[in-house]
Amino acid sequence: MKYTKTLIPVLVLTLMFGLVEVAKAQTKYVLGPSPELKVEGGSSLHDWDMTSNTAKGEGEFVMEGNQFKGIKSLQVTMEAESLKSGTRGLDSNAYKALDTKKNKEVKFTLKELTGNGSNYQAKGDFTIAGVTKPASFPVKVSQNGKSITFEGNYDTKLTTFSIDPPTALLGTVKTRDEITIKFKTKFQPNN
């Protein structure tokens, strides 16, 4: 009888903590159609941007009920040649600089997402032109029903990824080293 009096409170506490953990479930999510992925830069002649609306992505999100609480894992992969500027010469120079024959994909793997509400800080690895480098940048998170949208910018340099900034017209037009990667992606449960 003595053991029963101490065992019951322990069992009740264990059951309560177990229910809290069930309420915080990990749910598989996938990247929805038509993500907005953009690289912006400039040259000695003009500013430019390249856009892609095709990518694959998946992650394991931490949900409390139907509310987003965090991410356990996330990865987004885009075909490098899906980036288009609307100018064939610019695209061709970009693919050559990225060496897309050998490095077909651009990839981001999330390592950590911290923050709350709608303002977060993402830390992860970008792989561009076959070179992987750590990245940290702010991300705005919003939820509409079960869909979760991530929006942000990452400022970096081509040379960070061992990319020589392209030139054109016998070197008279030079691409600036600085670029901005912009994204707006919507993830939905993988049902």
C-alpha positions in Angstrom: 0.0 0.0 0.0 2.8 2.3 0.8 4.2 2.0 -2.7 0.8 2.6 -4.3 0.5 6.1 -2.7 3.9 7.2 -4.2 3.4 5.3 -7.5 0.0 7.0 -8.4 1.4 10.6 -8.5 4.4 9.4 -10.6 2.1 7.7 -13.1 -0.2 10.8 -13.2 2.8 13.1 -13.9 4.2 10.7 -16.5 0.8 10.6 -18.3 0.4 14.4 -18.2 3.9 15.0 -19.7 3.2 12.3 -22.3 0.0 14.2 -23.3 1.9 17.4 -23.7 4.4 15.8 -26.0 1.5 14.3 -28.1 0.0 17.8 -28.4 3.4 19.0 -29.9 3.5 16.7 -32.9 6.0 16.6 -35.7 4.3 16.8 -39.1 5.8 16.2 -42.5 5.4 19.2 -44.9 6.2 19.6 -48.6 6.9 22.7 -50.7 3.7 23.9 -52.4 3.5 24.8 -56.1 5.0 28.0 -57.6 7.5 29.1 -55.0 9.0 32.5 -55.6 12.8 32.2 -55.8 15.0 35.0 -57.1 18.6 36.1 -57.3 19.3 39.8 -57.7 22.6 41.4 -58.7 24.1 44.0 -60.9 26.9 44.7 -63.4 28.8 47.7 -64.6 26.0 48.1 -67.2 22.7 47.4 -65.3 21.0 45.6 -62.5 19.6 42.1 -63.2 17.6 39.4 -61.6 16.9 35.7 -62.3 13.7 34.0 -61.2 12.6 30.4 -60.7 9.1 29.1 -59.8 10.1 25.5 -59.6 11.8 23.7 -56.7 11.3 20.7 -54.4 11.3 20.9 -50.6 10.3 18.9 -47.6 10.5 19.3 -43.8 9.4 18.1 -40.5 7.5 20.9 -38.7 6.7 21.0 -35.0 3.0 21.8 -34.5 1.0 22.4 -31.4 -2.5 21.6 -32.3 -2.7 23.4 -35.7 -0.2 26.1 -34.7 3.3 26.3 -36.1 5.9 26.1 -33.3 9.1 25.3 -35.1 11.0 23.1 -37.5 12.9 19.9 -36.9 14.3 19.7 -40.5 13.9 21.4 -43.8 15.5 21.2 -47.2 14.8 23.0 -50.5 16.4 22.0 -53.8 16.1 23.9 -57.1 17.5 23.1 -60.6 20.1 25.7 -61.3 19.0 26.1 -64.9 15.4 26.8 -63.8 16.7 30.4 -63.0 15.7 32.6 -65.9 16.4 36.3 -66.5 14.5 36.8 -69.8 17.8 37.4 -71.6 19.5 34.4 -73.2 23.0 35.8 -73.0 22.7 36.6 -69.3 21.3 33.1 -68.6 24.1 31.5 -70.6 26.8 33.4 -68.7 25.2 32.6 -65.4 25.0 28.9 -66.1 28.6 28.9 -67.2 29.7 30.7 -64.0 27.6 28.2 -61.9 29.0 25.3 -64.0 25.5 23.8 -64.3 26.7 20.9 -66.4 28.5 19.6 -63.2 26.5 21.4 -60.5 22.8 20.9 -61.5 21.2 22.0 -58.2 21.1 24.8 -55.8 20.2 23.6 -52.3 19.4 25.0 -48.8 19.4 22.8 -45.7 18.1 24.3 -42.5 20.1 23.6 -39.4 18.2 25.8 -36.9 15.2 28.2 -36.8 14.9 30.4 -33.7 12.4 33.1 -32.8 8.7 33.3 -32.3 5.6 35.0 -33.6 6.4 35.9 -37.2 10.1 36.9 -36.8 12.7 34.1 -37.0 16.4 33.7 -37.7 17.3 30.8 -40.0 20.7 29.1 -39.9 21.7 26.5 -42.5 23.8 25.6 -45.4 23.6 26.9 -49.0 25.1 24.7 -51.7 25.7 26.8 -54.9 28.0 25.8 -57.8 29.0 22.7 -55.8 30.3 24.7 -52.8 28.5 24.5 -49.4 28.7 27.5 -47.0 26.9 28.3 -43.8 24.2 31.1 -43.9 22.2 33.0 -41.4 19.4 35.4 -42.2 16.0 36.7 -40.9 12.8 34.9 -42.0 9.2 36.1 -41.7 6.8 33.2 -41.0 3.0 33.3 -41.5 0.3 30.7 -41.3 -2.9 30.5 -43.3 -4.9 27.4 -42.2 -2.5 24.5 -42.4 -0.2 26.3 -45.0 3.0 27.9 -43.7 4.8 30.6 -45.7 8.5 31.6 -45.3 9.8 34.8 -46.7 13.2 36.3 -46.6 16.4 37.6 -48.2 20.0 36.4 -47.9 22.8 38.8 -48.9 26.1 37.1 -50.0 28.8 37.2 -52.7 29.5 35.1 -55.7 33.1 34.6 -54.6 31.9 33.2 -51.3 30.8 30.1 -53.4 34.0 30.2 -55.5 32.2 31.7 -58.5 34.1 34.2 -60.6 31.8 37.1 -61.4 31.0 36.8 -65.1 32.1 39.3 -67.7 30.8 40.1 -71.2 31.8 42.1 -74.2 35.5 41.3 -73.9 35.5 42.2 -70.2 34.0 45.6 -70.6 30.8 44.6 -68.7 31.6 43.1 -65.2 29.2 41.5 -62.9 29.3 42.8 -59.3 30.2 40.2 -56.7 27.3 41.0 -54.4 24.0 39.2 -54.8 20.8 38.9 -52.9 18.8 35.6 -52.7 15.1 36.2 -52.1 12.4 33.6 -51.5 8.8 33.3 -50.6 7.8 29.6 -50.2 4.6 28.0 -49.0 4.7 24.6 -47.3 1.7 22.4 -46.8 1.1 19.1 -44.9 2.2 16.0 -46.9 -1.1 14.1 -47.0 
